[in-house]
Amino acid sequence: MTSRFYNESKDVPVSFDFLGFTFKPRKCARADGQRFWGFRQSISMKSQKRILGVIKKLALHKWITKTIQFLTNALAPKIRGWINYYRKFRLSELHPLFRALNKRIARWIRNKYRLKTYGHSYVLMKRIIASYPNTFVHWEYGFRR
């Protein structure tokens, strides 16, 4: 394999983590459409795991006595902080995080309204998204699946 970023000596790292980002070679495109290799950053796996741990630790599915407005107010500062910090470089890399959060919200809906399956809770969540697309901060940025 011949590439500018091929590491034969194994002494020099091809990627590194810094301040929650992983810097590594990625395909980039210029304004004229020409593609090239660039050394770009995105959210690191370590940061993703930490954020997923925070989402899991919140145990939203147990907040069945709370309203959706309470959930929105409780989650908004965290979600806004994650988006503001990581959005400048590859916002699309946050999809797995917000997919997991949406799964937790659907689980909350299932428990709150005593629905039989997750399918029913996703249908209800889609209705909420259609009616109130700005309920959660990440929905405003298009993370609705």
FENURCOR-V494537 format. One record per residue. N is the residue number from 1. NEAR is the number of other ideal C-beta (glycine too) atoms within 8 Angstrom. D_CENTER is the distance of its C-alpha to the mean C-alpha in Angstrom with 1 decimal. Layout:
((N,NEAR,D_CENTER) (N,NEAR,D_CENTER))
This chain:
((1,3,32.7) (2,3,33.4) (3,7,30.7) (4,5,30.6) (5,7,28.0) (6,7,29.7) (7,8,30.5) (8,4,34.0) (9,5,34.8) (10,5,31.7) (11,3,32.4) (12,6,30.1) (13,5,26.3) (14,7,24.6) (15,8,21.3) (16,7,20.7) (17,9,18.2) (18,6,18.8) (19,3,17.2) (20,10,13.8) (21,13,13.9) (22,11,15.4) (23,10,18.1) (24,9,19.5) (25,11,21.5) (26,9,19.7) (27,7,21.3) (28,9,21.5) (29,7,23.5) (30,8,26.0) (31,3,26.9) (32,4,29.7) (33,6,27.5) (34,6,28.7) (35,7,26.3) (36,8,26.5) (37,10,25.0) (38,8,23.3) (39,7,21.9) (40,11,18.4) (41,7,15.5) (42,11,11.8) (43,11,9.6) (44,10,11.8) (45,6,11.6) (46,8,13.2) (47,11,10.7) (48,11,7.9) (49,8,10.7) (50,8,11.7) (51,10,8.6) (52,10,8.8) (53,8,12.4) (54,9,12.2) (55,12,10.6) (56,8,13.3) (57,6,15.9) (58,8,15.8) (59,7,17.2) (60,11,16.6) (61,10,18.6) (62,6,21.6) (63,10,21.6) (64,8,23.6) (65,3,26.2) (66,6,23.8) (67,5,23.2) (68,7,20.0) (69,6,20.9) (70,9,20.9) (71,14,17.4) (72,10,16.3) (73,7,18.3) (74,6,17.2) (75,12,13.4) (76,10,13.8) (77,6,14.6) (78,8,11.8) (79,12,9.1) (80,9,11.4) (81,8,11.9) (82,11,8.5) (83,13,8.3) (84,7,12.0) (85,7,11.9) (86,16,9.5) (87,9,10.1) (88,3,13.6) (89,9,13.0) (90,9,10.9) (91,9,8.3) (92,5,7.8) (93,9,6.6) (94,14,3.0) (95,8,4.1) (96,8,4.8) (97,12,2.9) (98,10,3.8) (99,10,6.5) (100,10,7.6) (101,14,7.9) (102,13,9.7) (103,8,11.7) (104,13,12.7) (105,12,13.8) (106,12,15.7) (107,12,17.3) (108,13,18.3) (109,13,19.9) (110,14,21.7) (111,10,23.1) (112,7,24.0) (113,8,25.8) (114,5,27.0) (115,9,26.0) (116,3,27.1) (117,7,24.2) (118,8,20.4) (119,6,21.5) (120,10,23.2) (121,14,20.3) (122,9,18.0) (123,8,21.0) (124,11,21.3) (125,12,17.6) (126,8,18.1) (127,8,21.3) (128,11,19.7) (129,11,17.1) (130,6,20.2) (131,6,22.3) (132,6,20.1) (133,9,17.1) (134,6,16.6) (135,9,16.5) (136,13,13.0) (137,10,11.7) (138,12,8.4) (139,12,11.0) (140,8,13.0) (141,9,10.7) (142,5,10.9) (143,12,7.8) (144,7,10.7) (145,4,10.9))
